[in-house]
Structures are given as C-alpha cells and as structure tokens.
C-alpha cells in the first residue's frame, strides 16, 4: 500500500463491526497494518511508537476472529490491572451492543469459570492467565483450550524483571496447549531494536513483522537528559530535581500547555504537589482562567483527599493507585479537559491510563519497590513514560525530559537514542516455572524438561548471544534446578524409570505462586507443633517474596511503636513486614506504611493460603487453625490478642467484633460471661447458648491435654538412628545390648543407663516408651490411613501403639496384640514396623529426621 493513502473504515470493516471504530479513517500506521491483520490468521507482531494507535490493531484482530461463523475465544493479555480496567470501561458496552460478551479478570478479582466459559473476549493479566492455564486439563478450565486468538499488549514486557518470566512461559504454554488446534497470536510492542527476535520466537513470518519507526508517531517526540550534581541526602536531591522539573515546565505552562511529572512513590506524588503549590503561591502566577478556578473550587468540596482539594484550585493534582476511585476519576477528567495543568503521578499513568501532556518530566529514575527495594527504573518503563508526551489533535510535538546525575547522563542519552533490546528474564525465576510445569504434568522427566526449555525465549536469547547470559548452559541449569526440587520434596523421583511426579508441596507452590525458597521455609515450619500467632507472622515475614523489603530511616521508631512489648524474632525488612501486618490487625495502618502496606497485605493473603494448604498436608490441625485465624485477623482488622476467641466455632467475625467492642478479648474474659451478659451486649440468645456450650467443651478438652506429661518432667535426648538387630525381641522388651547399640552417642549414656536400670529392676514388666519426631505413618487394617507430621509415638506394654498428634490420636489407636515389631535404619531413616499375627494389620512409622527418645514412664 502507498504510505500516503489512508484507509477508510467503511472500505474494510463489515457494517456490524463499524461501531467499534469511532472514526472514519485509519491513521498511517493502521492503514498499513489493518489489511494484513484482516487477510489471514497468521501470527503477527506489530512494533510501533507509543500513542500511534496499536489498540485499533487489537480490535481489528478481534473483528477477524469474531467474523467467523464458529469463532473461538479471544484472549487479550494486558500487562497490569490498570490497563485491563481501562479496556473494560472502553469496550464493555460497545461489544455488548453488537452481541458479544467481554469478561475482565485481574487484580483481586477471582476468576469465574462460568463467566469465562460464556465470554467471547477475555481480558486479563499474565499472572491471572498463567494461573488458569496451569489447570487447563480439568473440565472446569476447559475454556482455556477454547482460545483461538491471543492478543498480547506490550509484549516487550518479557524484558521486565517483575513479570517478564511469567509472560514468557505463558506464551510458550499457550502455544503448547493449542499445538494441534488453530491458534493466532498478535503481539503488540513499542518500537524496540530487536523485535524480530520476539517475532521469530512467536512464529511470525517476515511478512507479518510490522515495524514502524518514530515517524509514525502522530505527534513528534523530542527527548533529552537534564543532568544535576547530587548531594549526599536523597531527601535534598528530590527537591533539587523538583526545582529542575519546575524550570522545565514553566514555559509550556505559560503557553497554555499541560505537564506530567513522574515520581517514584505515592507519598512523593503528594509531597511534590504540595511543594509545587507553595511555588505557585509564592510566584503568584495563576495558570487557571477565572471560570476554571470557580469550577474546581466548587468541585474541590466533593473531593475526599484534603490535600488534593487544595492543590487543584491552582491547577495542580497528583495521581496514584492509593487514591479512592472517585478522586482518581475526578483528576483524570479534569486533566483531559485541560483544567489540571500539572499532574504528578506514579507509573500508573504510564501504563494504565492514556493521559498525554505537552511535556513529560521523569523526576526520579531510582525507585523504591515495596518488595524489591531500591532499584533503577527499567528502560521499558522509562520509555513508556516519555511516550506520554504529545497530545494527538492538540500538539504538533511533545517534549520528554529525564533528570539524572551527571555520572549517568550519557548512558541515558544513549538509551533515549537507541532504545533497549528485549532480553529474557526467565532465568531469574526458572525454579518456580520448572516446578509449575512439573505440577501441571507437562514435564515428567529430564528429557521433557529440556524440550520445554527449548520452547522459551530465553533459549533463543542464549543461543544468539551467550555472553550476555554468562555462557549459561541451559541443559545443566535445568538439571540442577530439578535436583534441588527433588532434594527438597517437591518432586518424587523414580530411579527405575527416571520419571518424576509432583508432590503436594509442588502443586501448592504452583497454585499459589509461591517462591521455591518460601515453600521450603513453610515445609520446615510444618514440622513444628503448637505454633503461635507470633510465629505465623514470623514465617510469613521471612518469606522470600519479602526478602528485599527495606526499612527507611524514619520507619524504625514507627515499627517499634507498633510492636510495643511483643517479642518477635525478626529484624530489618522482615520486622517491618510483621509490624505492617499487626497494624492491619488493629485497623491502624500508619499513613507512612500505606503505600508499602497495600502490596505487602495483598501478597500476605496469598502466602497465608499457601501456608494453610501446606500445613494441611504436612502439619497438625492446630497449626492449620492458627494460620486460618491469622488470615482472618488481618483481613477483618481484628486485634491479635483476640485470636483465641476464634477457636470457638460459633464465634464468627461479627460476633468477635461485638465481643471486642465490649472489652472481651480473651478466653479468660469470655469464661466469666453468662447468658445474660452475652445477650446484653447484642448477641442473640441461641448463639450465646452455643458459645457457652462450646466454651465448656473447649475448657474440658484443654484440661484433658494436661494429662499428657509436661515437657518439663520429660528428660529428652537426641539420638542417631543406628542399625538395630531386627531378629531379637520386640521393642517392648529392648535388652541392654540393643539400647547401647541404638543410642551410641557418649553424651547420652546417662539416659541409656537409666533406661537399662529400669529394665533390670522390672524384669516382669515393660515400661512405656515414647519416641517423638517428624514421621510418615502408613497403616493397613481396619481403616487404611496415611499421614505425616510431628508425632509422638507411644509404645505400651501388651502390643499397643498410639500415634499421638497435638489435637489427639492420629490416625488410630493401634491395638496390635501379639504383634511383632522390628526397627530398621534405612537411608538414615528410622523405621518401626508392626505386623499383627492374627489380624491383617500393618503399621509402618518412618522418621524422616533425628527423632527423640523420651524417658519412659512406668
């Protein structure tokens, strides 16, 4: 097509779809791309500058698919929640009017299988669809297999260290799921030097690589660097950069234009707006017309945020994800109308909301991520922000400035001039993604693992430029990662067939997006008994997901104030995480922690679900209960000291809040209540009766537990599981030689002698033996059972074995009369086997760590 000819919508789009295009003529870029999108179902990559109209290409691809008599589902993958929400508001009504159903799922929304099944177009984020595709083989998630057209917005985010690996493996998986069915991938990208590499990996032919340079931007963009000499104090440097930003935007403001200033954090956006307000007031220059001033003065009365209501009267506003929706919508609308002259924002505007301005200034290139600590703004984010400069139909050019120290000025100039090649970031999160594939059942042996890695963009990048990846041998890397997964209990390996299968630990880790290091930590804590709420907070705060959380200088006193006199064995960023979670329990999150706190709370809710499921499989019911309660406290702002109240089944969230309001925060305070006092505070009589009845049972159970010998009267010692003569007498009749062989450590001889003395003094009776430790239990008999966790094995005279957990007998009281016992040491595992001679019963107890022998009770 001639570059000068602009394509008319009516000439190429069927009448029933024309309402999707609110204009009559495609622009230059679209006029060349649209015919190629419409003429076939081949994969296609479109690389074009920001604001050049790539969204129209996405809609065109939808039209192609929806035009088919029996079309498949369309999947639109956007990089973040803000962008999916924008598409929902733009597309929902217009698609519905022509008979098609759009379903948006991202962020905190839970995926509805029913709605996904009914939808023609699904809009989501990489993380949400990654989670869905991990279950694609099940009937509930059959809709995943129905996708025939995938549109990937901002595919260059493969290079992102946060979500790049997820997007990369997701694309590979989508291709694999649909390898025997028709599938079309449309990848949209900013202009990048090596977009051909991405196109080849996706499978687009050369004819379907549509690359448009900056000349296709509707508004010419001029970018440059503004350098400064930094001081020692970053606090001072922020204001120095703000002064420089003000100098850059003064002339455009006087000429009637708007400016966008990007900062790193929500608090920075607010503080910068307040400071600019001071400058404007001091300068005495009002950039609003009298009519605009009167309009925003009235509107300001409706704005919830007090600082925002003050700044907008001078045409200054701030924008971040923490603003309530009404205030955020007001800011966006006022900016679109040209009333807000200076908008200070976090990166939400760069990706999620299309609000261009005449001039864009990036004040901060170093950001503090709540989960990743201090780091440089990624080149992709930086170029996306600068791309907001220049308003189509209003400006003939846009200006973008980056403020950086002199030492980095040249590096940033080169970045602005040449852009950045897209690279894979999958190697940063490879263990998690290998585990996910194993959990799904798509990798069952090392050969399949190596086949899988060859489908990734990482494999292509390393082959093209191995030096960039330190000459990483991917085959060996994959092999090493799988060894780690096997050794840590994620994978069961069959040495005969060389196949491997996922354990429950692997599946839970995959479902809940848990880092491998975190899952290992959770499994270790599962071996402990009677965890407290404080210990659950410690576990979560130590999660690898929070390893880069940093404590800023002014936050130490705040953390100390929140924790008060609590003893929590943490330090640094982990202590900050625990303090934030406690603050949420008490419903008193300080403003200084709101930005970090929101991210930490969202991740904590997911991690607690994972911890709960790991404990269900590897720990005790009481530990599962305390994790559930911790999650409830955080989610519902219930103080931690009230946690014991949740152990009463009839006490729900509403009831516990009622009790707290009337200063009943503990079991002791509840135990002195009567039916009359409970009904007097607003609890209905039937519920109050149930609470008192359950409280009575709870207290009885607690007193029963006290019959178990207290730790203080037990004399314990660690032993090594040494070989034992399995042909001799039963364990109930352990002789001196066997004890000496079984407990061979010289440091334990006192206990050995005491055990022997008891045996010698009571030749006609046997003592009770207790062996405590982490064990796997397998039982075949009256009721087959299998479980594992911290267990106290009680071996009594007469052939009775009791397997005791924290909450009582588990799984059964094994009364195996005339049973034969044998003790083995196999692969450093102590194994006790009992087989009944009369009944078909077999009990196998396998200790997986060094157990404890507890002093016998006669």
N, C-alpha and C positions, 0 to 999 in steps of 0.2 A: 504494500500500500504506500502511496505517496505520503511522505511525512506531513505535507501541508494540508491534506484532506482530512477533515474531521467527520467522523461517522455519526449519523443520526440514529437515535434510539429506535424510532419507528421503522427504520430500514432493516434492523437485525433482530429486534426483540418482539416475540409474539405478543399480541394485544393483551392477553390475560396476565402478562407479567410486567407490563409497562409501568404500572403504578409503583413498582419497586425502584424506579429510576426517576427522581423528582427534577429532571432536566430534559432538554430536547436533544442535546448534542454531547457526545463523549469528548473528553479533552484529548490532547495529542497522545499521551501515553496509552490511555484507554482505547483510543481508536485503533491503535496497532495491536493491542493485546486481546481485545474482546473477540475478534473473528477467530483467533487461534484457540481461545477457550471454548468457543461455541462449536467448532467444526469437528472435534474428536473427544475421546475420553482418555487421551494420553496424559501421563504425569506432566506437570508444568511448574516451572519456577519463575516467579516474577520479582525481579530486584529493581526497586525504584525508590527515589528520594522520599523522605517524609513529606506528607501533605500533597503528594502527587495523585492521590485517588485510588490507592490499592483496594480499598473496601469495595469499590464498584466491581473490581475483578472477582472478588469473592462472591458477590451477589450474582454475577454472570455465570460463575461455575454452578451455583445453586440452580439457576434457571435451566442450565443444560441438563442437570440430573432430574429436576422436578418435572421437566417436559416429557420424560419417558412414561409410557403407559403404566409400567410396573416399576417405579423407581425404588432405589434403596434409601437408606437413611443417610443424611448428610451430617457430618461431624465438623464443627467449627471449633478449633482449639485456639484460645486466646491466652496470652502469657500470664495474665493476672485477673483477679476478681473484678477490679475496677473496670477493665475493658469488657468483660462479659456482661456486667451490669449495663454498660453504655449500649452494647449491642441489643440487649433485651429491650431497653426503652425505645431504641430506634426501630427495631424490626418486628416486635411482637404484634402490633396492630396491623401493620401493612401486610404481613404474611397471612395473618388470620383472615383478613378481608378477602384474600384470594383462595382461601380454603386450605391453608397449610398450618400445621401446629408446630410452634417453637417451644423447646424446653431448655431452660438455663439452669445449670447446677454448678456452683463454685463456692469457695469460701466455706462458711459454716453450714451451708445447706446440705442436708443428707440426700443422697441420690435416691430418687423414687424409681424403682424398676418399672412400675406401671406407667408412669408418665414418660419414661424413656422409651418404653415399648410403643406407646401411642404417637410419639413425636416424629415429625418428618425431618426436623432440623434440631440437633442437639448442640448447644453452645456450652463449652466447659473449659477448664484449665488442664494443663498437662497432668498435674497431680491427681485430680479427680478421675480423669480417664485412665490413667495408669492403674489406679485402684480398681476401676471397673474391669479393665482387660485382664487383670490377674484372676478374675473369676469367670472368664468368658466361656469356659467349658460347661458351666452349670446352666440349668434351664432358666433360672431367674435372670441370668445375664445374657440370654440368647440374643438380645438386641445388639450386643457388641458385634456379633457376627453378621448383622444385617447392614452394617455401614458399607456403603459403596463409593462414597465421595468424602474425602478428608481435606479440609482447608486449614492449613497451619499458618496462622498470623504471626508475623515476627519470627520466622524460623531461625534467624541469625542468633536467637537467644540460646541456641545449642552451645554457644560460647560462654554462657552465663555460669558462674561458679555456684550459684544457688540452685537453679532449676535446669541447667543445661543437660546434665546426665539423664535426668528423668525424661526430658523431651526426646533425647536421642534414643534411649531404649524403647520409648513408647512408639516412635516411628518404626523402628525395626520390628517391634512386636505386631503392630497393625499390619505391616506387610506380610508377616509370617502367618497371622490369623487368616488373612484373605488370599493366601498364595494360590488357592485353587478356585478363587471366585473373582469376578471383576472388581477392580479397585482403582480409583483415581485419586492421586494426591496433588493438590495445588498448594505450593509453598510460596508465601509472600514474605519478602525480605526488604530491608533497607539496602541501599547500594553498598556492597562490600567487594573488596578486590578479588576474592576467590570464591564467589558464589557458584562458579562452575563445579567446584569440588562437592558442594552440597547437592547440586543438581544431579551429578553423576551417581552419588550415593543413593539418592531417592529413586533414580532410574529414569530421569527425564532425558530425552534425546536433545541434541544440539538445537534442533528447530524449536524445541519447547523451553529453551532458556531465554527468557525475555529480559534483557538487561538494559536499563535506562539510566543515563547519567544525570548529573545535576542540572543540565539544560532543560530537563523535563519538569523541574520544579515550577509550579505556577508562579511562584514569587522567588526571585533570585536571592540567594542567601550569601552574605559576606560574614566570614568568621575570623576571629583573631584572638590573641592572648594578651591579657593585661597583667604584667608582672609586678610584684611588690617584694619588699625586703622584710621577711618575717621576724617577729620578736620572739622572746622565749615563751611568753604567755599566749596560749591559744585563745584565751578569752579576749585579749587585746587584738590579736590577729583577726578575729571575727569582725570586730568593729572597724578595723583598718580596711578590710575587704568590703564591708558595707559602705564606708565612705567612698571607696573607689566605684562601687556599683552605682551609688547616687550620682557621682560625677558623670558616669557613662549614660545615665538615663535622663539627665536634666534637659538636654536639648530636645530629644524626642518628645518629652512631656510638654515642653513649651510649644512644640509644633503640633500638639494635639494628638499624639500617638500614645499607645499603651506599652507597658513594660512588664516582663515576667522576671522575677529573681528567684532562682532555685537555691535552697539551703538544705542542710543535711537532715535536720530533725524537726519534729513538731514544735518543740519549745523554741528552737531557733527562729522558726517562722513567726511565732508570736512576738518574741523579743525584738526581732528585726522590724516588724510592723510598728511596734511601739516607738522604736528609735527613729524610724522614718517620720512618724507623726511629730516627734519633737523637732526634727529638722524642718519639716514643713511649717510648723507653727512659728518656729524661730525665724525662718525665712519670710514668713508672712505671705507666701505665694499660694493662692488657691487655684487648683487646676480644674475645679468643677465650675460649671455655669451656675447661675443663681437657681435656675429651675432644677438642675441636678442636685444641688445642695439641699433644697427643700424636700425633694423626693426621698433622698437617702436619710434625711433627718427623721422623717416620719417612719420610714422602713426600719430604721435603727431601733425603734421602740419594740419591734417584734422579734429582734434577734436575741437569742438566748445568751450567747457569749458576750459578756460585758465589754471586753477589750475590743472585740470586733465591732460592736455597736458604736464605739468611739472612733475607731480608725476609718470606718467607711465614710464618715462625714467629711473627710479630707481626701476621699478617693483612694484610700489605701486599704488593702484587705490581705488576709492570709488564708491558706487552704491546706488542709491535711486530713488524713483519714480519721482523726480523732474528733473532728467537728461533728455535731449532730447533723442529721441529713437535711433538715430544714435550713440551717445556717449555710451548709455547704451548697445546697441548691441556689440559695439567695446570692451567694458570692458568684457562682458560675453564671447565673442570669445577668447580674449587674455587670460582670466583665464582658459578656457577649454584647450587651447594649452599649458598651464603651463608657459606662459611668465610673467603674473602678479603673483607675489609671495605672496603679502599681499593684501587682499581685505577687505576694511572696509565698512560695509553695515548696513542699517536699516533692519527691519524684512522682507522686500520684498523678499530677497533671501531665507529666511527660508521656506516660503510657496509657492512662485510663481515660482522660477527658481531653477532647480536642478544643483547646482554648489558645489559639495562636496570638502573638503580640508582635508589634513592630520590632521590639528589641528584647532579646533574652540575655540575661547575665547569670552565669553559673558562679555563685559566690564561693562555694565550697567543693573542692574535688576530693577531700578526705571525709569519709562519713563514719559514723559510729552505728553499726548494726547491732540491735539488741542481742542477737545470737552469735554474731561473728566478730564482734569487737571493732576496733578501728581498722579501716581498710580504704584503699583508693576507690573512687567511683569507677565503675567499669567503663571502658571506652564506648561500649554499646549504649549504656545509659546516658553517657555524656553527649553522644551524637544525637540520641533521641531527644534530649532536652533542647539542644541547639536547633533541632529541626522544627521546633515550635515557633521559631522566628519567622515573621512574614505572614500577613493575613491575606489569603486569596480574596480577590474582588475589592480589597481595600488598599493594599500596599503594592508598590511595584518592586520592593525589595525588603529583606529582613536583615537584621544585624544580630550576630551572636558573639558573646564575649565569654572567655574563661579566665578567671582570676587565679593565678598560681604564683608560687615563689619563683624568683629569678632562676634558681637552680633547675627548675623543671620546665621553664618556658619553651625551650627548643624542642623538648620531647613532645609537648602538647601541640606545638605548631606543626610538627611532622604528622601527628595523629589527625589533626584537622585537615591537613593537605592530602594525605594518602588513605586515610581510613585504617581499619584494622582487619586483618584476615581472620576468618572464622576458624576456630580450632575446637577440638573436642575437649570436654571437661569430664568425660566419663570415668577416667582413671582415678578421679578424686573420690568417687563413691562406688567403685567397682564391687567391693564385697557385698554391699546391700543389694545391688542389682543382680549379681550372680545368685544370691540367696533367693531373691524373688522368683527368678526363673526356675530354680530347683523346687521351690514351694509350689509353683504352678504345675510342675511336672513336665516342663518343656526341656529341661536338662536332666538327664538320668545317668550320664556317665561322662568321663573326661572328654571323649571324642565329641559328644554333643555340645559340651561347653566350648570347645574350640571352634566348632561350626558356628555357634551363636556369636562368639566374639568377632568372627569374620563378617557378620552382617552389620556391624556398628560403624559409625562414622569415625570412631577412634582408630579402628583397624586401618581405614583408608588414610587417615592423617599420619599415622606412624609409618606406613609404607611410603608415603610421599616425602616425609621429612622426619626421619627417625631421630635426628639430633635434637629437635625441639622437645622430644619426649625422653631425652637422656638414653636413647637407644634401647628403650624398654622392649623386652622380649615378652610379647603378649601371651604366648602359649605357656611360658613358665609362670608368668604373673597369675594367669587363671588357675593353673595347677596349684600354686602356693596358696591362693585365696581359698580354694576348695579344701585343701588340707587344714587350714585354720577352721573352716566351718565344721569339718568332721571332728577335729580335736575338741571343739567347744560344744558339741552336742546339737548342732543344727542339722547335721546330715548323718544318716545311718549308712555305713559303707559295707557292702557285701564283698569280702575278699575272694570269694569263689567266682562270682560273675563280673566283678568290678563295677557293678551298678551301685547307685546310691539313691536314697529316698529321703524326703524331708521329714524331720521330726515336728512335733507340735511347736517347739521353740522356733523353728524355721518359719512355719506357717503364720504364727502370731506376729513374728518380727516383720514379715512381709505385709500382712494385712494392715498393720498399724504404722507402717513407715518408720520403724524404729532402727536407729543406727546399730550396727552389729556390736560395738563396744557396750552400748546401753543394754542390749538384750543379755549379754554375758553378765553384766552387773546385776540385772534383775534376777537372773537364774541363780547367782551366788547368794543373793539375799533370800531367795526362796528356801534355802537350806536352813535358815534360822527359824526359831519358834518365838511366838508371842511378841511379834513386832509391835512397837508403839506408834502412835501418830507422828511423833517427832522423828522416828526412824524412817517412816514412809516419806516424810518431807526430805530427809537426808538422801534417800535413794533417788528420788526424782531430781533433786538439786544437783546430784552428782552425774546425772545423765550426760552422755557425750554431746547431745544436742545443745547443752548449755555450757560447754567447756570454754567457749570464747567470751562469755559474758564478763564484762569488766565493771569494776566499781570506780566511779568517778570520785575525785577528791571530796566533794561536798556531800557524798552519799553515806560516808562511814557513820556519821552521827545519826542519820536517819535510820539506818539499819539497826544500830544499837537501840534506838528508841522503840522500834517495832518489836524487837526480840525481847526487850526488857530483861527479866531474870531467867529466861528459858535457856537451857543447856542444849545447844545444837552443835554437833561436832563437825563443823564446816568452816571454810574460810574463803576469802576472795569472792569471785563471781558466784560460787555455789551458795555462799551465805546470803548474798543479795537475792538470789532466786528464792530461797527459803523465806526471807523476810517479805518479799513481794507476795508470796502465796499466803502467808499468815495475814498480811494486810487485807487480802481479798476475803479471807475467812471472817475478818472483823468488819468488813464493809467500809474500810477506812484507807483506801489506797491513796497515798500522798500524790499531789499533782506532779512532783518531780519524778515519780515512777510510772505515771500513766502510759507514757509512750512505750517504754520497755515492757511494762507490766502486761499490756494487752497481748503482745506477741508471746511472752512467757506463759501467760494463762492459757492461750489457745493451744500451745504445744503441750502444756501440762495435762490438759484434759485428754489429749490423745495418748500421752505416755501412761497416764493412770489406767486407762482402759487396757493398754497392753500389759501393764504390770498385773492388773487383776486377772487377765486370762493366763498369764504365765504362772501366777500363784495357783490358779485353779488346777493347773496341770502338774505343778511341781512343788506346791507348798501345802499349808494347812488351811482348813476352813476359817480359823480365827484370823489368819493373815489376809485371806481374801476379804473378810469382813472389814478389817481396818482400812484396807485400800479403798473399798467402796465408800466407806464413811468419810475418808479424807476427800474423795472426789465430791461427795455431797456437800461437805462443809465449804469447799472452795466455790463450787457452783452456786450455792444458795446463801453465801455470806453468813455462815453460822460459826460462832467462836469455837476455837479448838477445844476449850475446856468442857464444852457440852457434848463432845463426841460420844461418851459412854451412853448418853440418853438414846442414841440411835440404835443401841443394841436391843432395845425393847421394840418388838415388831410393830406394835400398834402406834408407836410414836412416829408420825410422818413429818414432812418438812413444816407444814403449817402448825402442827402441834408443838414441835420442838421450839419454833419461834415464839409461840404463845408462852411456853414454859420459861424461856429466856427472858421475855419481857417482864415476867413476874419473879425474876431472880432465882429461878430453879435451873441450875446449870450442871448439876452432878447427880449421880445415883444416890449419894447420901442425902442430898436435899430433896430428891424425889421420894426417898423411902419414908420420910416423915409426913408425907402428904396423905390426906384422907379423901374419900369420895367427895365429901362436901367441899374441901379446899380446891380440888381439881375442877369441879363443876362451877365453883365460884369465879374462877379465872377465865371461864368461857369454853371449857372442854365439855362436850355433851356427855351425859351420864353413861350411856352404853360404852362409849370409848374409854371413859375414865375407869369403868369396871374392868375392861380388858387390860388396860395399862397396869392396874394394881395387881391383877391376877398374874400377868406375865412377869411383873416385878418380883412377885413372891417366888415364882418358879426359878427366875434368874438367880435370886439370892440362895435358893436351895442348891442349885447347880454349883454355885461358887463355893458353898461350904463342902459339897462333895469333893470338889477338886482339891480341897485342903487335906483330904485323906491320903493323897499321893505324897510320899516322903519329900520334904522340902530340900532344895539344893544344899542348904546349909548343913544338913545332917548326913549328906552323902559324901563319901570320900571317893574322888574320881581320879583316874589317871589315863593318859593317852597311851595306846599300845600300838605296836606294829602288827599287822596281820601275818604272823609267821606260820609256816606249814604245821599241820597237826596230824597225828596218827589217826586216820579216819576209821581204822578197823577196831579200835578199842571201845571202851564203854561210852554210853550216851553222855551228853553234855551235863545232864543232871548228876552224873557220877564221875565228874572230872577228877582224875588222880593227880598226885603231886607232880609226877614227871610231865604230864600234859600241861599243867598250869605253868610249870617252869619253862616249857618249850613255847607255850602260847604267849606268855609275857616274858620276853627275853631281855628287855632293857633293864640295865642295872639300877637305874634311878627308880624303877618301880618295884624293887624287891620287897619293900615294906608291905605293900599291898599284897604281893604274892604270898609272903609268909603268913599274913593274916588270913588269906583265903584258905591256905593249906591247914592252918591251925584249926579253923572252923570245921574243915572236913574231918580232920583227925579226931577232934573232940566229939563229933557226932557221926559215928560210923553207920548208924542205922537210919539216918535221915539226911535228906539233902537240903541245902539252903535254896533260897530264891535268887536267881541270877538276873541281873539287868544289863543289857547291852544297848547303849544309846548311840545314835548316829544317823546319817543320811542313808536311807536304804530303799531298794526296789523290792516290792512284795508281789509274789506270784502265787496264787492259791487255786488248786483244782480240787473240787469236792462237792460239798452240799450246795455251795453257791460260788461259782467261779468269780474270782476277783483279781484285780491288778491295779496297783497304785504305787506311788513313790513319794518321798518327802522325809522330813525329820521324824524319826520314830524311836520309841522306847520299847525294846523287845524284852518282855518278861517271860522267863522260862521257869516254870513252877514244878514242884515235885508231882509225880503222877502223870507226866507227859503232856501238860497243858502249856501252850504258848499263847501269850497275849501280845498283840501288836497294838501299841498304845500311841495315839496322837494327842495333840493339845486338847481337842474337844471331846476326847473319849476313845472308845475302842474303834480301830480301823485297821483292816476291814472287818475282821471277825475275831471271836474268841475261839481259838483252835483247840478243841479238846481231843487230842490225838492219843488215846490210851495205847500203851504198849508200842508207842511209835519209836522208830529208830532215827536217831539224829546223827548227822555227820557234819564236820566242819572242814572246809577246804580253803586254800589260798590259791586263787586263780587270777592271774594278771593283776596282782596287787588288790584284789577284791576279796573281802571276807565273805564266804558263802555258807549259810547254815541251811541244811536241808532236812526236812522231816517227812517221813512217809509212814502212814498207818498200815499196820499189817492186817487189819480187819476191814477197814473201810477204804474206799477209793479216794483217799485224801493225799494230797501232796502240797507241801508248803516250802517255798524257796525264798530265802531272805538274802539279798545281795547288798552288802555295804559298799558304797562307791567311794568312801573316804575313810580315813583312820577313825574307827569307832571309839567309844568309851566303854570301859568295863566299870560298872558301878559296884561299890561294896555290897555284898549280899546281905539280905535281911532274913534272919532265921524265923 
